[in-house]
């Protein structure tokens, strides 16, 4: 594969407008859906009670919901958990009425237990585990998750500004913000439950995307010093093509691992694997089609002090290759005049 892309010469920057359109088609409907329905937060963020139930035979989520509604435990979330005899019941605080008239964890668990005894029969099920998170703890976890993403942006901007310059850092942060929006839209489309595991996947995606962007930008910096006569359009294309073998090899092997987790892992790990699989794609996409064109626009809009020669954007003719410019051919010497040579003076 490395040999296959060893001499890559693709014009990636040429397709940046198509990439913007594809990104808009993914993000805008997702944000509209997010504004209408919001995210499906787990009880780790909203507070509530989680009860895992194992039945003697498959009964289906419909029968469980009917039994809970009949007992007054309404608004519970019921989902299959692995096999067709394992189920997870999520009853959030303040959303259900219990026979005891309370909404606490013990009251909710007791109400669910009584409802299952009446609905599917005593001895036909067993409660495997019960977990509870208070709403105050859930709000604190939600706030800390957003703070973690925000501070990662700030630290990244400072690091890239020190290592490169602020223009590179701004382009990288904007591209990473694009990755977060697309990932949130992806989570909303699949209606994944937002738990701490999913938040961990989003934070991992941020680091993964930044790493790929930094590698391309580092090659851009090297090529800016190496090819002084080329404009930034050519330098960006050249740098992406030079790092393409590494990107294909690294991202391909990582995606193979996450896809294996999607297919073979359990219910707890599968949301993390789904988000990471999408994150690898969107991180690679944004490093090439978002971060690089943004850097070109920023350099054109706010050129640096050394924005001359290679740093100035002048546009690349369509017939000009994306690779390093070939040195001009030497001017041929004029041909000697035809006819008999004059005799040398004695």
N, C-alpha and C positions, 0 to 999 in steps of 0.2 A: 504493500500500500504506500509506503514511503517512496519507493521508486516510482509508483504510478503518478504521484503528485510532486515529484522532485523538481520538475520544470513547469509547474503550473503558471499560467499566464491568463487568468480570468479577470474580466473587468467587473468587479463587484460593485464599485461605486456607481457604475452606470445604472444599476437597477435599484438605486436607493428610493426613488419615488414609488416604485411598485411595492417595495418593502414597507414604506410608510402606509400605503393603502391597506396592505394585509394586516398590519398592526392595528390600524383603526377599525377594521372589520372585526377584530378579535376583542379589542378593549372596550369600544363604545357600547355594544349591546350588553357586554358583561357588567359595565358600570350601571347601565339602566336597570338591569335585572337586580343588581346589588342594592340600588336605591329603593326599588319596589319591595323586594323580599328580604334583603339583608343576608347576612351569613348565618349558617347553621352552627352556632356555637355549642360546644359540648358542656357538660355540667361543670367542667373545670373552670369555665368562664362565667357561666350563668348561675351556678349554684343549684343543687338538687340532689337526688338520690339515684344511684345506678344499681340495678339488681339484675344479676345474671341467673337465668332459670334454665334448668335442664329437664326436659319432659321425657316420659317413658316411651312415647311415640310421637311422630310429627303431628302437630295440631294446627300450625299456621298462625301467622300474626293476626289474622282476622278474628280467630276464636279467642285469642288472648285479649285483644282489644275489647271484644264484646263482654268478656268476663270482667274486665276492669271497669268499663263504663257502667255495667250493671251494679257494681259495688260502690260507685261514686268516685272512682279514681279516674277522672277525665283529663284529657290533654296530655296523656303519657305518650312517649315515643317508644315504639316497639320495632325491633329489627332482628333479623336472623344473625347469628353469630357463629360462623363456621359451618357446622353440620345443620341438618334440618330438624334437630331436636334441641338445639341450643339457641337461646334468645336473650336479648338484652332489653330491659325495660328502664327507660329514663323518665322519672317523674320529678319535675322541677318544683322548687319551693314556691308556694303561693299560687300555683296553677291548678291544684287539685283539691277537692274536698274529701276529707277522710272521715270515717265513722266517729273518731274521737274529736273531730272538730279542729284538728291542728294540722300544720303543714310541716312538722319536723321530720327528721330522718327516721326515727323509730316509728312514728305514727304512720309514715308513708310505707315503710317496709311491712308493718303489721297489716295495713290495709291491702297491700298487694298480695300478701300471703293469704289473707282471708278470701280475697276475690278469686285467687287461683283454686283454693279448696272448693269454693262453691261452683266455679265455672268448669274446671276440668277434672275435679275429683281429688280427694285426699290420697296421697301415696302415688299419684300419677306424675309427680314432679318433685324436684328438689332445688332449693336456692343455693347456688354455688358460691356466690359472693355478693356483698353489699358494700357500696362505697358512697361517701357523702362529701360534698364540698359546699361550704356556706357561700351565700351571694357576695359577702364582703371579700372573701378570699378570691372568688372568681373575678371581681372587678380589679383587684390588685394584680392578679396574673395578667389580665387583659392590658392594663396600663403598662406593666413591665415589658410585655411583648412589643408594644409600640415604641417604648423608649429604647429597647435594644436595637430595633431597626433604625431609629433616628440617630442614635449615637454611632452606629456602624457607618452611616452616611458621613457624619462629621469627621470621624477618624480617617475614613477613606479619602475625603477631600483634602485633609491636611497632609496625609502621607503622599498622595500623588502630587500635590502642589510642591512639596519639598523634594521629591524624587525627580519630577519632570518640571512642570510649571502649572499654574492654576488653570490654564486652558485645557490641558489634558485631564486634570482632576474634575473639572466641571463636566466635560464630555462623558467621563466614566460614571459619574454619579447620576447624570441624567439617563444614561443607558441602563443603569441598575434600577432606577426608579421605573423605567419602562418594564423591566423584567418583573418587578413586584406587581405592577398593575396587570400585566398579562397573566401572572400566576394566580392573582386573586380572581380574575375573570374565569380562569380555568377551574378553580375551586368552586366558584358559583355555578358554572355550567354543570359540573358533575354533582353538585349539592353535597360535597364532602363535609363531614363534620369537622369543624375547626377545633382541634384539641392542641395540647402542648406539643404533641408529636408533629402535627402539621406546621405549627409555628417554628419548630426546630428545622423542618424541611425548608421553609421559606428563608430562614437565616442561613442555612447551608447553601441555598441557591444564590443568595447575595454574595457570599464568599467565592463561590464557584464562578459566577459571572464576572466578578471583579478580577479574579485571577486570569481568566482568558483575555480580558480587555487589557490588562497590564502587560501581558506577554506581547500582544500586537503593538501596543503603544511603545514598548521598549524597543521593538524592531523599527518602528517609525523613527524614533529618536536616533538610532544608529544610522539609518539610511539618510536622514536629513543631513548628517555630517558627511556621509560618504558620497552622496550624489548632490552636489551643490547646484547643478544646473537644471535639475528637474523640479517641476512644481509639485504642490502638495497632493494633487489628484493622483499623480503617478506614484509618489512615495507611498501613499496609503494602499493603493492597489498592489504595489510591489511587496510591501510588508505583509499584507494579508496572504498573498500567494506563497511567500517564503515560510510563513508559520502554518500553512494549511496542512502539510503532512502531520505535524505534531497535533493539530486540533482534531483531525480525523481519527488518528490512532487513539488519543487519550479519551475523547468523547465517545468513540465507538465502544471501547472496552468498559467505560463507566456505565453507559446506557445498557449494555448487555447485562451488567450486574443488577441494575435497578429493575429491568424488565423481568429478570428471574425472580426478584422479590415480589413483583406485582403478581406473577403467576403462581408462585409457590409459597409465599409468606402467609401468615395468618391475618386476621382482621385488624389487629392492632398495628401491624407494620405496613399493611397495604396502602393506607392513605399517604404515609411518608414516601413509599416507593413510587406511587403515582405522581405526587408533586415533584419528586426529584427527577423522574423521567422527563416530565414536561420542562423542568428547570434546565436540564442539560440542553434541550433543544432551543429554548428561548434564550439561554445564556450565550450559546454559540451564535444564534441568529443576531442578537443585539450587538455582540462584539464586532461583527462584520458589517451589518447593514444599518445599525443605529449609532454606535459609538464613533466609528470612523467617519461617516458623513457629518455627524455633529461636530467633531473636531475640525473638519474642513470648513464648516460654516462659521464656527467660533473664530478660527484663525482669519477668515475673510472679514468677519464683522469687527473683531478686535485684534488686529495684527500685533505681534510682539515687536520688541525693539529690533530683533534681528530678522524681521519678516522681509527678507529680500532673497532673490534667487529662488532657492528651493522652497522657502516658506511662503512666498507669494503665490496666490491661486490665480492662475491665468486661464485655466480651462485647458483640456487636452483634446487636440483634434481627434476625430474618430479614427483616422487612419494611423495614428501614432500608437505604437505598442505600449503596453503597461509596464514593461520591464525597463532596466536601465538604458539610458540613451547611449547609442553607439557614437563613438568619437567621430568627428567629421573626417572625411577622406582627404589626404593631402592634395593640394592643387597640382595637377600634372604640368610638367615643364613644356613650354611651347615647342612644337615640332620644327625641325630645321627647314629652311626654305628649299623648295624643289628646284632642280636645274643644276648645271655644272658649278662645282665649287670654284671660288676665285683662287687664283694662284697666290701663294704666299710671297711676300716681298723678300728679295734676296738682300 
